[in-house]
């Protein structure tokens, strides 16, 4: 298989951090993928409070925060739509 010579091993599958209750067969790479990092864009999904709560296992609180965030986004969209009513946005 000639294409194998160009491949790089990213991670081993048989890994689970001992402090995790359940690993769900995630690799170390997958478990750490959403870890917070300094100096990321403000729009990075790891900065979302609902995402962080979910990562920490606080599912009910994450859902509550997500609903609040979505309601805020819908209100902003309605306000923008009302402010631009009658205006042609695209030509």
N, C-alpha and C positions, 0 to 999 in steps of 0.2 A: 504494500500500500504506500505509494510514493507520497501522498498527501500527509502522512503521519510525520514525516521528517520536519515539517514546518509547524507542528503543533507545540504548544507550551502547556504544561500542567499548571492549572490555576489553584486547585485545592484538592484535597483528598475527601472522599465522601464519608468515610467512617470517622466522624468527629462529633462530639457533643460536649459542651462545657459542663463540668460536674455540678456547677451551681444552678443550672437550669433544671426546672422541674421536668419539663418535656422538651425534647429537641426536635421532634417532628421530622427527623432525618435531614435536618438542615446541616450544611457544612459550616465550618468556622466563617468562611467568606460570606455565606448567606446570613448568618446570625449577626454579623457585624456590619452588614451593608448599610443599615440605616442609623448607625451610631452617630451622635452629634459631632460635628467638626467645627472648629473656629474658622472664621473668615469665609463662610460660604455665602452665596447670594441670599438676600432677604426673602426671596421667593422660593428658596429651596424647601421642598416638602418636609424635610426633617425639622424645620422651624415651626411647622404647624402644631399648635397645642394639642389638637385632637390626635394627630399622628404620634406625638411623643407619649401621650397618655396610653394609647393603644400599645405602643412598644413596651411600656412599663406594665402592661397587663390590666390597666384600669379601664375595662371595656365599657362599663356603664357610663362613667364620666366622659370617656372619649366620645361616645355617641351623643351625649348631651351637648358637649362643646361643639361637635360637628354640626348638629342641628342649629345651634346658635349662629355659627359661622355661615352656614348656608342661608339662614334667614337674613343675616346682615348683607350678604352678597345679593340676594334677591331684592332687598330694599334699595340698595345702591343702583341696581340695574333699572328698577322702576323709576327712581329719581332721575337717572340719566335719560331714560326714555321720555319722561315728562318734560325735561329741560330741552330736549331736542325735537319735541313734537312739531311737525310741520317743516322741519329742516331736512333738506336732502343731504344725507351724510356721505353718499358715494355717487360719483358721476359715471 
